[in-house]
């Protein structure tokens, strides 16, 4: 399996609250040991830990592919989704588990764009703190 997000955290327990034992970069290879719900225990460079399945893909990610590698590498859609920390498989599972939900507004929201001025007005009117 490959890490499909920019930076993935290997954790001591199958929880987002688990202590981070290592950071793995995009494209790093891991070996799946076992699973517990949406969490996978993996091994990377002799180190064991837990990662959420959404951070991983079964495909091998090759950062500088040759012509032969292109056929088996992740496609641009998968890479774009991975950069958001969400992949097509995770979305499909979520939609299957929540079939009663109407995703039309979510799909529409993903296409919306805001100008810098609109964002600044939103922050000001909402009394939000700038970080």
Residue frames as qw, qx, qy, qz and C-alpha x, y, z in Angstrom:
[[0.000, 0.891, 0.454, 0.000, 0.00, 0.00, 0.00],
 [0.418, 0.286, -0.004, 0.862, 1.06, 3.61, -0.52],
 [0.102, -0.577, -0.400, 0.705, 0.50, 6.80, 1.45],
 [0.282, 0.557, 0.565, 0.539, -1.83, 8.94, -0.67],
 [0.159, -0.965, -0.206, -0.020, -1.79, 12.17, 1.35],
 [0.300, 0.827, -0.320, 0.353, 0.98, 14.74, 1.61],
 [0.088, 0.412, -0.755, 0.503, 1.89, 13.72, 5.15],
 [0.781, -0.343, -0.418, -0.313, 0.41, 10.78, 7.05],
 [0.261, -0.598, 0.594, -0.471, 0.85, 10.06, 10.71],
 [0.649, -0.023, -0.759, 0.040, 1.65, 6.61, 11.99],
 [0.461, -0.582, 0.217, -0.633, -0.05, 6.29, 15.39],
 [0.031, -0.288, 0.898, -0.331, 0.44, 4.06, 18.41],
 [0.342, 0.294, 0.817, -0.358, -3.28, 3.18, 18.60],
 [0.152, 0.393, 0.725, 0.545, -6.12, 3.02, 16.04],
 [0.092, -0.857, -0.461, 0.212, -7.39, 6.52, 16.84],
 [0.331, 0.771, 0.039, 0.542, -6.79, 10.09, 15.68],
 [0.416, -0.855, 0.178, -0.254, -5.93, 10.73, 19.33],
 [0.947, -0.162, 0.022, 0.276, -3.22, 8.06, 19.37],
 [0.352, -0.760, 0.315, 0.446, 0.37, 9.23, 19.88],
 [0.660, 0.721, -0.197, -0.080, 2.18, 9.92, 16.61],
 [0.807, -0.382, 0.352, 0.279, 5.13, 7.55, 16.30],
 [0.439, -0.140, 0.517, 0.721, 6.24, 8.60, 12.80],
 [0.435, 0.683, 0.055, -0.584, 5.33, 10.81, 9.86],
 [0.594, 0.097, 0.690, 0.402, 5.20, 9.21, 6.43],
 [0.123, 0.468, -0.250, -0.839, 5.42, 11.24, 3.23],
 [0.738, 0.477, 0.048, -0.475, 3.28, 10.95, 0.12],
 [0.698, 0.503, -0.487, -0.150, 4.16, 7.81, -1.82],
 [0.173, -0.471, 0.822, -0.270, 5.74, 5.97, 1.12],
 [0.673, -0.015, -0.683, -0.283, 5.14, 2.23, 0.98],
 [0.446, -0.352, 0.619, -0.542, 3.64, 0.36, 3.95],
 [0.348, -0.012, -0.925, -0.149, 2.77, -3.28, 4.56],
 [0.644, -0.377, -0.048, -0.664, -0.71, -3.97, 5.91],
 [0.051, 0.208, -0.916, 0.339, -0.62, -6.16, 9.02],
 [0.059, -0.466, -0.877, 0.101, -4.28, -6.16, 10.12],
 [0.138, -0.428, -0.225, -0.864, -7.32, -3.93, 10.32],
 [0.127, -0.421, -0.737, 0.513, -9.63, -2.68, 13.03],
 [0.235, 0.805, 0.393, -0.377, -12.65, -0.85, 11.65],
 [0.488, 0.868, 0.035, 0.085, -11.40, 1.96, 9.39],
 [0.211, -0.843, 0.493, 0.044, -7.87, 1.69, 10.81],
 [0.914, 0.297, -0.257, 0.103, -5.02, -0.40, 9.47],
 [0.607, -0.668, 0.362, 0.232, -2.03, -1.57, 11.43],
 [0.727, 0.664, -0.139, 0.108, 0.93, -1.22, 9.09],
 [0.734, -0.431, 0.202, 0.484, 4.68, -1.70, 9.04],
 [0.461, 0.869, -0.050, 0.172, 7.01, 0.82, 7.45],
 [0.365, 0.660, -0.524, 0.396, 10.80, 0.52, 7.59],
 [0.493, -0.001, -0.784, 0.377, 10.51, -1.94, 10.49],
 [0.124, 0.005, 0.466, -0.876, 8.24, 0.35, 12.51],
 [0.122, -0.465, -0.863, -0.159, 4.66, -0.64, 13.35],
 [0.115, 0.224, 0.323, -0.912, 1.72, 1.68, 13.84],
 [0.305, 0.584, 0.744, -0.112, -1.84, 2.52, 12.87],
 [0.009, 0.146, -0.297, -0.944, -3.10, 4.62, 9.95],
 [0.555, 0.451, 0.405, -0.569, -6.61, 5.55, 8.89],
 [0.639, 0.260, 0.665, 0.286, -7.53, 3.78, 5.67],
 [0.361, 0.901, 0.235, -0.053, -8.31, 7.09, 3.94],
 [0.139, -0.859, 0.404, 0.282, -4.60, 7.95, 4.01],
 [0.401, -0.311, 0.813, 0.287, -3.67, 4.83, 2.05],
 [0.733, 0.448, -0.167, -0.484, -4.22, 3.36, -1.38],
 [0.897, -0.083, 0.423, 0.095, -3.53, -0.18, -2.57],
 [0.692, 0.688, 0.011, 0.219, -1.85, 1.28, -5.65],
 [0.683, -0.266, 0.038, 0.679, 1.86, 1.91, -5.75],
 [0.154, 0.979, 0.078, -0.109, 2.52, 5.63, -6.08],
 [0.744, 0.044, 0.175, 0.643, 5.58, 6.34, -8.18],
 [0.106, -0.829, -0.110, 0.538, 6.79, 9.92, -7.87],
 [0.138, 0.654, -0.480, -0.568, 8.89, 9.94, -11.06],
 [0.830, 0.184, 0.512, -0.123, 7.26, 7.34, -13.28],
 [0.145, -0.273, 0.727, 0.613, 8.80, 5.90, -16.39],
 [0.517, 0.108, -0.440, -0.726, 6.60, 5.06, -19.39],
 [0.476, -0.089, -0.873, -0.048, 6.17, 1.52, -18.02],
 [0.129, -0.206, -0.714, 0.657, 5.10, 2.81, -14.61],
 [0.290, 0.013, -0.053, -0.955, 2.38, 5.13, -15.93],
 [0.562, -0.165, -0.667, -0.460, -0.01, 2.24, -16.60],
 [0.611, -0.367, -0.683, 0.160, 0.03, 1.11, -12.96],
 [0.206, 0.006, -0.361, 0.909, 0.40, 4.49, -11.23],
 [0.087, 0.628, 0.607, -0.478, -2.41, 6.46, -9.57],
 [0.294, 0.596, 0.467, 0.583, -4.35, 8.63, -12.00],
 [0.119, 0.303, -0.105, 0.940, -4.72, 12.40, -11.69],
 [0.553, -0.535, -0.265, -0.581, -8.23, 12.16, -10.20],
 [0.826, -0.381, -0.380, 0.165, -7.00, 9.85, -7.45],
 [0.532, 0.051, -0.251, 0.807, -4.04, 12.11, -6.72],
 [0.141, -0.452, -0.061, -0.879, -6.30, 15.18, -6.53],
 [0.717, -0.527, -0.296, -0.348, -8.66, 13.39, -4.14],
 [0.802, -0.204, -0.371, 0.423, -5.75, 12.12, -2.07],
 [0.299, 0.294, -0.176, 0.891, -4.43, 15.65, -1.70],
 [0.437, -0.491, -0.053, -0.752, -7.70, 16.48, -0.01],
 [0.174, -0.233, 0.840, -0.458, -7.34, 13.49, 2.33],
 [0.693, 0.255, 0.456, -0.498, -10.40, 11.87, 0.80],
 [0.035, -0.245, 0.824, 0.510, -10.45, 9.22, -1.90],
 [0.556, 0.004, -0.457, -0.694, -13.07, 7.75, -4.19],
 [0.510, -0.135, -0.848, 0.045, -13.28, 4.54, -2.19],
 [0.116, -0.218, -0.624, 0.741, -13.92, 6.40, 1.08],
 [0.358, 0.139, -0.033, -0.923, -16.56, 8.58, -0.58],
 [0.564, -0.038, -0.686, -0.458, -18.26, 5.51, -2.07],
 [0.398, -0.204, -0.836, 0.317, -18.36, 3.78, 1.32],
 [0.049, 0.206, 0.410, -0.887, -19.73, 6.91, 2.99],
 [0.466, 0.085, -0.275, -0.836, -22.46, 7.29, 0.39],
 [0.548, -0.107, -0.805, -0.202, -23.39, 3.61, 0.79],
 [0.303, -0.243, -0.752, 0.533, -23.66, 4.00, 4.55],
 [0.102, 0.457, 0.338, -0.816, -25.74, 7.18, 4.24],
 [0.181, 0.290, 0.763, 0.549, -28.03, 6.41, 1.31],
 [0.032, -0.802, -0.591, 0.084, -30.81, 8.59, 2.72],
 [0.256, -0.649, 0.012, 0.716, -28.55, 11.66, 2.59],
 [0.524, 0.814, 0.232, 0.089, -28.86, 14.18, -0.23],
 [0.641, -0.322, 0.199, 0.668, -25.36, 14.98, -1.49],
 [0.418, 0.743, 0.352, 0.387, -26.49, 17.52, -4.11],
 [0.129, -0.986, 0.041, -0.100, -25.44, 20.53, -2.00],
 [0.669, -0.537, 0.390, 0.334, -22.14, 18.93, -1.05],
 [0.671, 0.269, 0.475, 0.501, -21.39, 18.29, -4.73],
 [0.218, 0.890, 0.231, 0.328, -22.39, 21.87, -5.55],
 [0.409, -0.896, 0.130, 0.109, -20.30, 23.32, -2.70],
 [0.750, -0.241, 0.392, 0.476, -17.21, 21.61, -4.10],
 [0.515, 0.500, 0.395, 0.574, -17.55, 23.71, -7.25],
 [0.097, -0.974, -0.198, -0.048, -17.98, 27.07, -5.50],
 [0.617, 0.147, -0.133, 0.761, -15.16, 29.59, -5.50],
 [0.240, -0.917, -0.265, 0.176, -14.73, 32.72, -3.41],
 [0.418, 0.724, -0.153, 0.527, -12.67, 35.81, -4.05],
 [0.467, 0.009, -0.505, 0.726, -10.23, 37.14, -1.46],
 [0.199, -0.257, 0.092, -0.941, -12.59, 40.06, -0.85],
 [0.728, -0.322, -0.362, -0.485, -15.52, 37.73, -0.19],
 [0.750, -0.164, -0.559, 0.313, -13.47, 35.69, 2.27],
 [0.246, 0.123, -0.361, 0.891, -12.29, 38.84, 4.07],
 [0.439, -0.316, -0.085, -0.837, -15.90, 40.09, 4.34],
 [0.804, -0.273, -0.497, -0.179, -16.99, 36.70, 5.71],
 [0.606, -0.059, -0.532, 0.588, -14.23, 36.78, 8.35],
 [0.016, 0.180, -0.214, 0.960, -15.06, 40.36, 9.36],
 [0.573, -0.294, -0.205, -0.737, -18.84, 39.93, 9.46],
 [0.840, -0.246, -0.475, -0.089, -18.53, 36.64, 11.32],
 [0.372, -0.818, 0.351, -0.264, -16.15, 38.12, 13.89],
 [0.980, 0.009, -0.094, 0.172, -13.73, 35.29, 13.19],
 [0.423, -0.780, 0.368, 0.278, -10.19, 35.40, 14.50],
 [0.660, 0.655, -0.367, -0.029, -7.50, 35.29, 11.85],
 [0.880, -0.383, 0.227, 0.167, -4.95, 32.58, 12.50]]
